[in-house]
């Protein structure tokens, strides 16, 4: 689980780094001392979890959450107890009142890990195939290919022909940054990428070309997911 630490106090950041290093399921993606730095970092790094201080100069942690279009899971940290109600209204995973012990921190992270796993299982889309609605788990969706008036989806051990367009599929999947358009005829799930070789992408079962129009965006996304 990739985590970003956000706190304006150096000592607080150091404590969180020490705590995070003790948990093998956590990978530190970066540290920030304010909301603006966090917004910039999230443009180039993926994060599953923010360890977010509430009281910071400029934009507060609460305001930052409202600014993010698709925020990661949030564990709020603060020295003040009066924000508890608002934190849960913003769907924070947990609320840690400073100073907190490693045991309390570990419990909050375990809760976040459970929610993340559940979210991955729950992320699904429905497509119409042969007059029926078929549910597809996004973590199984590997590739989408334009085939004349249809799109062909490969997911798990099955493939489906769906009467739709790539534009419609892009709109349907716009809330899922792991699904990327790489060519006028192809979209793929970066979680299934095995290799990037020149102008081609290798998944477990396909080799897909990268269109010239999409090269810059593909490089940016793959860097963000640390695939290159």
C-alpha positions as CSV (number, residue, x, y, z in Angstrom):
1,X,0.0,0.0,0.0
2,X,1.6,3.2,-1.2
3,X,1.4,6.0,1.4
4,X,2.1,9.7,1.4
5,X,2.8,11.5,4.7
6,X,1.5,15.1,5.0
7,X,2.4,17.2,8.0
8,X,3.9,20.7,8.5
9,X,5.9,19.6,11.5
10,X,9.2,17.8,10.8
11,X,9.1,15.8,14.0
12,X,5.6,14.5,13.2
13,X,6.8,13.5,9.7
14,X,9.8,11.7,11.1
15,X,7.6,9.8,13.6
16,X,5.3,8.7,10.9
17,X,8.2,7.6,8.7
18,X,9.5,5.4,11.5
19,X,6.1,3.9,12.1
20,X,5.5,3.3,8.4
21,X,8.9,1.6,8.0
22,X,7.9,-1.0,10.6
23,X,4.9,-2.2,8.5
24,X,6.0,-4.2,5.5
25,X,2.7,-3.6,3.7
26,X,3.4,0.1,3.5
27,X,5.6,1.7,0.8
28,X,6.5,5.3,1.3
29,X,5.6,7.3,-1.8
30,X,6.7,10.7,-0.4
31,X,6.4,13.2,2.3
32,X,4.9,16.7,2.1
33,X,4.8,19.7,4.5
34,X,1.6,21.3,3.1
35,X,-1.4,20.7,0.9
36,X,0.0,22.4,-2.2
37,X,3.1,20.0,-2.2
38,X,0.7,17.1,-1.8
39,X,-1.4,18.1,-4.8
40,X,1.7,18.4,-6.9
41,X,3.1,15.1,-5.7
42,X,-0.1,13.3,-6.6
43,X,0.3,14.4,-10.2
44,X,3.4,12.2,-10.5
45,X,2.9,9.5,-7.8
46,X,0.1,7.1,-7.0
47,X,-1.0,6.7,-3.4
48,X,-3.4,4.3,-1.7
49,X,-3.3,6.2,1.6
50,X,-2.7,9.7,2.9
51,X,-1.5,10.2,6.5
52,X,-2.8,13.7,6.7
53,X,-2.4,16.4,9.3
54,X,-5.4,18.7,9.7
55,X,-3.9,21.9,11.0
56,X,-1.4,23.2,8.4
57,X,-0.6,26.7,7.2
58,X,-2.6,27.8,4.2
59,X,-4.9,25.0,3.1
60,X,-5.9,22.6,5.9
61,X,-6.1,18.9,5.6
62,X,-9.9,19.0,5.5
63,X,-9.8,21.5,2.6
64,X,-7.2,19.4,0.8
65,X,-9.6,16.4,0.9
66,X,-12.3,18.5,-0.7
67,X,-9.9,19.6,-3.5
68,X,-9.0,16.1,-4.6
69,X,-11.1,14.6,-7.3
70,X,-10.4,11.0,-6.5
71,X,-8.7,11.1,-3.1
72,X,-6.9,8.0,-1.7
73,X,-7.9,6.5,1.6
74,X,-7.3,9.1,4.4
75,X,-6.1,8.6,8.0
76,X,-6.2,12.0,9.7
77,X,-3.7,13.0,12.4
78,X,-4.1,16.0,14.7
79,X,-3.5,17.3,18.1
80,X,-7.1,18.6,18.4
81,X,-10.1,16.4,19.1
82,X,-12.8,18.8,17.8
83,X,-12.4,17.6,14.2
84,X,-13.6,14.0,14.8
85,X,-17.2,14.5,13.5
86,X,-16.1,16.3,10.4
87,X,-13.4,13.7,9.7
88,X,-16.0,10.9,9.5
89,X,-18.3,13.1,7.3
90,X,-15.3,13.2,4.9
91,X,-15.1,9.4,5.0
92,X,-11.7,9.3,6.7
93,X,-10.6,5.8,7.5
94,X,-9.5,6.8,11.0
95,X,-8.7,9.8,13.2
96,X,-5.5,9.7,15.2
97,X,-5.1,12.1,18.1
98,X,-1.5,13.1,18.7
99,X,0.5,11.8,20.3
100,X,-0.5,8.3,19.3
101,X,1.3,5.0,19.8
102,X,2.6,2.7,17.1
103,X,0.0,0.1,18.2
104,X,-2.8,2.7,17.5
105,X,-1.2,3.6,14.2
106,X,-0.9,-0.1,13.2
107,X,-4.6,-0.6,13.9
108,X,-5.6,2.4,11.7
109,X,-3.4,1.1,8.8
110,X,-4.9,-2.4,9.1
111,X,-8.4,-0.8,8.8
112,X,-7.2,1.0,5.7
113,X,-5.7,-2.1,4.1
114,X,-9.0,-4.0,4.7
115,X,-11.0,-1.2,3.1
116,X,-8.6,-1.0,0.1
117,X,-9.0,-4.8,-0.5
118,X,-12.7,-4.5,-0.3
119,X,-12.7,-1.6,-2.7
120,X,-10.7,-3.6,-5.2
121,X,-13.2,-6.4,-5.0
122,X,-16.2,-4.0,-5.3
123,X,-14.9,-2.0,-8.3
124,X,-17.0,-3.3,-11.2
125,X,-18.6,-2.1,-14.4
126,X,-21.6,-3.5,-16.3
127,X,-21.5,-3.9,-20.1
128,X,-24.3,-5.1,-22.4
129,X,-23.4,-8.3,-24.3
130,X,-25.9,-10.4,-26.4
131,X,-28.8,-8.5,-24.8
132,X,-27.7,-9.1,-21.2
133,X,-25.9,-7.0,-18.7
134,X,-22.6,-8.6,-17.7
135,X,-20.6,-7.6,-14.6
136,X,-16.9,-7.2,-15.0
137,X,-14.4,-6.8,-12.1
138,X,-12.0,-4.0,-12.9
139,X,-9.1,-5.9,-11.5
140,X,-9.7,-8.6,-14.0
141,X,-10.2,-6.3,-17.0
142,X,-7.0,-6.5,-19.0
143,X,-7.6,-5.0,-22.5
144,X,-10.3,-3.2,-24.6
145,X,-10.0,-3.2,-28.4
146,X,-12.0,-1.4,-31.0
147,X,-13.5,-3.8,-33.5
148,X,-15.5,-1.9,-36.1
149,X,-18.9,-1.0,-34.4
150,X,-17.9,-3.0,-31.3
151,X,-15.4,-3.1,-28.5
152,X,-13.9,-6.3,-27.4
153,X,-13.1,-6.7,-23.7
154,X,-10.7,-9.3,-22.2
155,X,-11.3,-9.9,-18.6
156,X,-10.1,-12.9,-16.6
157,X,-10.6,-16.1,-18.7
158,X,-13.3,-14.6,-21.0
159,X,-13.6,-12.1,-23.9
160,X,-16.8,-10.1,-24.7
161,X,-18.0,-8.3,-27.7
162,X,-19.9,-5.1,-26.7
163,X,-21.8,-2.8,-29.0
164,X,-20.1,0.4,-28.0
165,X,-17.3,2.8,-28.9
166,X,-13.9,3.5,-27.4
167,X,-15.1,7.0,-26.6
168,X,-18.1,5.6,-24.6
169,X,-15.8,3.2,-22.8
170,X,-13.4,6.0,-21.9
171,X,-16.3,8.0,-20.4
172,X,-17.5,4.9,-18.5
173,X,-14.1,4.2,-17.1
174,X,-13.0,7.9,-16.5
175,X,-13.0,7.4,-12.7
176,X,-10.5,4.6,-12.9
177,X,-7.0,6.0,-13.6
178,X,-5.5,2.5,-14.0
179,X,-7.5,2.1,-17.2
180,X,-5.5,4.0,-19.9
181,X,-6.0,4.7,-23.6
182,X,-2.7,3.8,-25.3
183,X,-3.9,3.8,-29.0
184,X,-6.9,4.8,-31.0
185,X,-7.9,1.2,-30.9
186,X,-6.8,0.1,-27.5
187,X,-7.2,0.7,-23.8
188,X,-5.6,-1.4,-21.1
189,X,-5.3,-1.9,-17.4
190,X,-1.8,-0.9,-16.2
191,X,-2.1,-3.5,-13.5
192,X,-1.8,-6.2,-16.2
193,X,1.3,-4.7,-17.9
194,X,4.3,-7.0,-17.9
195,X,6.7,-5.2,-20.1
196,X,7.2,-2.0,-22.1
197,X,9.3,-2.5,-25.2
198,X,9.9,0.4,-27.6
199,X,6.4,1.3,-29.0
200,X,4.7,-1.8,-27.7
201,X,3.2,-2.9,-24.4
202,X,3.1,-6.5,-23.3
203,X,0.4,-7.8,-21.0
204,X,0.1,-11.4,-19.9
205,X,-1.6,-12.4,-23.1
206,X,-1.4,-9.5,-25.6
207,X,1.1,-7.2,-27.3
208,X,-0.4,-3.7,-27.9
209,X,1.0,-0.8,-29.9
210,X,1.4,2.6,-28.5
211,X,-0.1,5.3,-30.7
212,X,2.0,8.4,-31.4
213,X,-0.8,10.6,-30.0
214,X,-0.7,8.8,-26.7
215,X,3.0,8.3,-26.1
216,X,3.5,11.3,-23.8
217,X,0.5,10.4,-21.7
218,X,1.4,6.7,-21.6
219,X,4.9,7.6,-20.3
220,X,3.5,9.9,-17.7
221,X,1.1,7.2,-16.4
222,X,3.6,4.4,-16.5
223,X,6.1,6.6,-14.6
224,X,3.4,7.3,-12.0
225,X,2.7,3.6,-11.6
226,X,6.5,2.9,-11.6
227,X,6.2,0.6,-14.7
228,X,9.2,2.2,-16.4
